[in-house]
Amino acid sequence: MTIDSKPLFGKVALLGIGLIGSSMAYAIRRAGLAAHIAGYTRSPESLEAARAIGFADTLHDTPEAAVREADFVVLATPVGAFAQLAQSIAPHLKAGAIVSDVGSVKAAVIHEVGPHIPAGVHFVPAHPIAGTEQSGPEAGFPELFDGRWCVLTPPAGTDPQAVETVRTFWRRCGSEVEIMDAKHHDLVLAITSHVPHLIAYNIVGTAADLETVTQGEVIKYSAGGFRDFTRIAASDPTMWRDVFLNNREAVLEMLGRFNEDLTALQRAIRWGDGEALFNLFTRTRAIRRSIVEAGQDTPAPNFGRSRARKP
Amino acid sequence: MTIDSKPLFGKVALLGIGLIGSSMAYAIRRAGLAAHIAGYTRSPESLEAARAIGFADTLHDTPEAAVREADFVVLATPVGAFAQLAQSIAPHLKAGAIVSDVGSVKAAVIHEVGPHIPAGVHFVPAHPIAGTEQSGPEAGFPELFDGRWCVLTPPAGTDPQAVETVRTFWRRCGSEVEIMDAKHHDLVLAITSHVPHLIAYNIVGTAADLETVTQGEVIKYSAGGFRDFTRIAASDPTMWRDVFLNNREAVLEMLGRFNEDLTALQRAIRWGDGEALFNLFTRTRAIRRSIVEAGQDTPAPNFGRSRARKP
């Protein structure tokens, strides 16, 4: 198709150049999606690092400068900074530009960002469901979005052509695209991402605080399962703080269900109800199988992780 | 050293030839630790599979036949079967033989198995802290124990020479060996392994039961974190049922602490206490770093898992 061989945008502005922003720059370059990639970060260290790596054509220390003449503007900082960013860039947005984001929560983002978007500019909220536990401009790589889902949550009345352009953008970055209601997105992500992160952070904290088991023991014997949780609990603290503050309702709802179920399991252990335990443990195996079949994880044992060795 | 070049044992009997038993057979072969490896399983399918693979010299459908003339006997079934196994083999054990096991709980195993061990036979309980989410004789591989810890929990009065022999055995299987009190082992493993498995099983169950989010959505969007939990929740149901039934006290103790901490986090989310969230999320990053530095996990992002792709 001809559309696949010419840049989708003249200029793309990435406001935030951490793991997601820098990976987008690589993916944009790989697919030839923009004639010019501009990056913004308020951190002088990140700006310096990005300059050394060279994934952007221009780098800016103000969002206003980055968005000038941009056709596609992506908010890619932690979501807590979105409202301020949107307010700052609003007067500088080009007519007909598309503003999008990569936030892990969507209803709050629409609520915070939407009112700042000027007439004649389109707002198409998006969430690429991809990442690693690492952060910063050095953490990005072009394949991050390959085979992963990107969810768009355009509010009612969004220009269909703008939605279509953002869909094409993410497809050409390697993703599959789904369109969803923002509130439903937040509920789905609460169970597939936010609550898992919360309980991972929580158990790592619980383990760190024990007085009967030393931290050295926790680290030494982590191969029994705990180490998987520590990977998730090593994710960016600011990003995740903002997720929980901005998806409160859905997270508390899912956490309530998790707690109910855990209390039942706890009771089964206390009363020696082996059948209840066995039944749950059998049921959960099928879900893993489906995820591997859906291409969302590797079938290799232990994620195929290369065996870590003492230095 | 001369001791490293000659077999440690004439005959080793592996009672149970699933992931751990079959991996032991490979590791024994790799290090030349036994002149003869005998395997036992009560499952005709596993017996047939093991025969086809060929990791054992002889295979038996009764434990009595497998332990005859064995110098080293290892209980490697789920721990719920240990008492019955120990009772069955007791009259057939060779004088001077060492009985050991690979159970994930130790106080209960000592309590259940200990009384069956005849005079003149040594009992050295062991727990190699290694595994994958897969099970059965096809799942084993020789490197499973490399760089992992194996904990021995010999009861007071155990023959020091027998303990030393088991330590040498596991070292030559690739492990590092630690000696620990059984009750302390059970507490350490409750937090590093048992509770993590329980909460992984639990959240996968919670997700499967939702009526507002479909199972298809849970699977599609699992790359946000959930998929890590499904790997753990795909572990062998019988083995894990037996772990929880046999380490009840320590698991309930650790679960109580986990719940307390989770309630505090839940409250922080409800009241918008971003500082409490940020502080915890920062603290947990350091633990991950220590685990990677200790050689207990890979530093590669996402465990270095190869990107899964749709078929």
Interface residues (C-beta under 8 A of the other chain):
Chain A: G80 S104 I129 A130 G131 T132 E133 Q134 A139 E143 D146 G147 R148 W149 V151 E178 H184 L187 V188 L189 I191 T192 S193 V195 P196 H197 L198 I199 A200 Y201 N202 I203 V204 G205 T206 A207 A208 D209 L210 T212 V213 Q215 E217 V218 I219 K220 Y221 S222 A223 G224 G225 F226 R227 D228 F229 T230 R231 I232 A233 A234 S235 P237 T238 W240 R241 D242 F244 L245 R248 V251 L252 M254 L255 R257 F258 N259 D261 L262 L265 Q266 I269 R270 G272 G274 L277 F278 L280 F281 T282 R283 T284 R285 I287 R288 R289 S290 I291 V292 E293 A294 G295 Q296 D297 T298 P299 A300 P301 N302 F303 G304 R305 S306 R307 A308 R309 K310 P311
Chain B: G80 S104 I129 A130 G131 T132 E133 Q134 A139 E143 D146 G147 R148 W149 V151 E178 H184 L187 V188 L189 I191 T192 S193 H194 V195 P196 H197 L198 I199 A200 Y201 N202 I203 V204 G205 T206 A207 A208 D209 L210 T212 V213 Q215 E217 V218 I219 K220 Y221 S222 A223 G224 G225 F226 R227 D228 F229 T230 R231 I232 A233 A234 S235 P237 T238 W240 R241 D242 F244 L245 R248 V251 L252 M254 L255 R257 F258 N259 D261 L262 L265 Q266 I269 R270 G272 G274 L277 F278 L280 F281 T282 R283 T284 R285 I287 R288 R289 S290 I291 V292 A294 G295 Q296 D297 T298 P299 A300 P301 N302 F303 G304 R305 S306 R307 A308 R309 K310 P311
